[in-house]
Amino acid sequence: MDNNNEKEYTPTPDEMAENNQQEATATDNTAAQTDSDPVVQLQQELGEQKEKYIRLYSEFDNFRRRTAKEKSELVKTATEDLMKALLPVLDDAQRAQKAVESSQDIEALREGLQLVFGKLFKTLESNGLKPMNANGTPFDADLHEAITQIPAPTDELKGKVIDEVEKGYYLHEKPIRFAKVIIGA
């Protein structure tokens, strides 16, 4: 048999319309089945939850980066106010140093240095620095660092601070440097 003599089948327009209608009905049936299929619904919900999670994670990551950047900027500029407050004291100290080089009056130099130290202490106090008063107080390991013990001159001074070698300081009621002390034994 010769293949050239056979005609190819072409559907008529009515047959094509019927096929299209059958395909549309099959698609509708499949969609209806997927809407009622719990597995498909769960997969859709899972996809939505994954998308929400990714968005939330991205938002949190951006928040973390932004707050870390703000914190580092705050740390860099945290001492700016203190430094500005100390600049006039530094100016006074430099003037006192020049006066020491050219002056012969010891009393005037002493007064000038006392003024500079007074101004320095007031500036530090206004920024929250406060000295510890350790002499005569009972030894407290949370505030004091014992350098040595010596025999107490009286029984009342046993276990108490006899001398302060290095002053301790608080910053806003928090100890920032422990007092180095000598304790009576």
C-alpha positions as a printed Julia matrix, in Angstrom:
185×3 Matrix{Float64}:
   0.0    0.0     0.0
   1.16   3.44   -0.86
   1.19   6.07    1.9
   0.64   8.9    -0.54
  -2.85   7.69   -1.35
  -4.01   7.81    2.3
  -5.57  11.04    3.45
  -4.82  12.55    6.8
  -7.79  12.85    9.18
  -8.86  16.43   10.04
 -11.59  16.92   12.57
 -14.59  18.98   11.61
 -15.32  22.22   13.46
 -18.14  20.55   15.39
 -15.8   17.77   16.52
 -13.2   20.35   17.58
 -15.76  22.26   19.66
 -16.88  19.04   21.32
 -13.25  18.11   22.16
 -12.62  21.57   23.62
 -15.77  21.28   25.74
 -14.68  17.87   27.03
 -11.2   19.22   27.91
 -12.74  22.2    29.75
 -15.04  19.89   31.7
 -12.06  17.67   32.6
 -10.08  20.72   33.79
 -13.03  21.9    35.89
 -13.35  18.45   37.42
  -9.62  18.42   38.25
  -9.84  21.9    39.82
 -12.86  20.85   41.85
 -10.99  17.78   43.03
  -7.92  19.85   44.03
 -10.09  22.35   45.94
 -11.62  19.57   47.97
  -8.37  17.58   48.29
  -6.93  18.18   51.8
  -3.38  17.41   50.67
  -3.49  20.16   48.06
  -4.99  22.59   50.57
  -2.28  21.79   53.11
   0.4   22.25   50.46
  -1.03  25.67   49.6
  -1.15  26.66   53.28
   2.4   25.42   53.74
   3.56  27.53   50.81
   1.83  30.6    52.27
   3.38  29.98   55.7
   6.85  29.56   54.17
   6.44  32.88   52.36
   5.34  34.6    55.59
   8.29  33.07   57.45
  10.79  34.24   54.85
   9.38  37.78   54.96
   9.41  37.85   58.76
  12.95  36.49   58.87
  14.1   39.15   56.41
  12.42  41.9    58.42
  14.04  40.67   61.64
  17.45  40.41   59.99
  17.13  43.99   58.74
  16.04  45.12   62.22
  19.03  43.35   63.81
  21.47  44.98   61.38
  19.93  48.41   61.86
  20.02  48.21   65.67
  23.61  46.94   65.64
  24.6   49.9    63.47
  22.76  52.35   65.76
  24.4   50.8    68.83
  27.9   51.11   67.37
  27.23  54.75   66.48
  25.93  55.39   70.0
  29.04  53.83   71.56
  31.27  56.0    69.38
  29.52  59.2    70.42
  28.65  58.26   74.02
  31.64  60.08   75.5
  31.22  63.16   73.32
  29.37  65.13   76.02
  31.98  64.27   78.65
  34.81  65.24   76.35
  33.15  68.59   75.58
  32.75  69.2    79.33
  36.42  68.36   79.98
  37.84  70.67   77.29
  37.65  73.83   79.46
  39.41  71.95   82.26
  42.13  70.91   79.81
  42.5   74.55   78.74
  42.91  75.59   82.38
  45.46  72.82   82.98
  47.5   73.98   79.98
  47.43  77.58   81.25
  48.55  76.35   84.69
  51.42  74.43   83.07
  52.62  77.6    81.31
  52.33  79.52   84.59
  54.47  76.91   86.37
  57.26  77.44   83.84
  57.39  81.23   84.25
  56.2   81.93   87.8
  58.23  82.02   91.0
  55.24  82.48   93.34
  54.54  79.03   94.81
  51.36  80.14   96.58
  49.82  81.45   93.35
  50.69  78.18   91.59
  49.11  76.17   94.41
  45.91  78.2    94.18
  45.81  77.83   90.39
  46.22  74.05   90.58
  43.53  73.8    93.26
  41.16  75.73   91.0
  41.92  73.41   88.05
  41.43  70.28   90.16
  38.22  71.7    91.67
  36.85  72.41   88.19
  37.85  68.91   87.01
  36.16  67.25   89.98
  32.94  69.3    89.55
  32.83  68.4    85.85
  33.24  64.7    86.61
  30.69  64.88   89.43
  28.14  66.5    87.13
  28.58  63.51   84.79
  27.84  61.0    87.57
  31.27  60.28   89.07
  31.37  60.0    92.86
  34.33  59.03   95.09
  34.14  56.19   97.62
  34.88  56.96  101.24
  36.61  53.82  102.47
  38.63  54.96  105.52
  37.22  53.53  108.73
  34.56  51.44  107.0
  34.35  47.64  107.28
  36.15  45.83  104.48
  33.76  44.99  101.61
  35.15  42.76   98.84
  32.52  44.16   96.44
  33.96  47.68   96.83
  37.5   47.31   98.11
  40.65  45.59   96.95
  42.86  44.66   99.88
  46.53  45.3    99.21
  47.79  44.22  102.61
  46.87  43.74  106.24
  48.65  45.37  109.13
  48.11  45.02  112.87
  45.22  47.29  113.86
  46.21  50.11  116.22
  42.94  49.55  118.15
  40.47  46.72  118.45
  37.82  48.91  116.8
  39.8   48.95  113.51
  40.1   45.16  113.17
  38.55  44.12  109.85
  38.15  47.75  108.82
  39.94  49.91  106.27
  42.87  51.69  107.92
  44.24  53.49  104.86
  43.25  54.12  101.25
  46.15  53.7    98.82
  44.05  54.42   95.73
  40.6   55.98   95.8
  37.63  54.06   94.4
  34.84  55.63   92.36
  31.18  55.12   91.52
  29.58  56.06   88.23
  25.85  56.57   88.82
  25.96  54.37   91.96
  27.82  51.56   90.18
  31.42  50.92   91.25
  33.76  51.5    88.32
  37.03  51.32   90.25
  37.59  49.52   93.51
  39.41  51.31   96.31
  42.85  49.81   97.02
  43.02  49.63  100.79
  45.03  48.49  103.78
  43.05  46.48  106.33
  43.54  46.21  110.06
  44.13  42.68  111.3
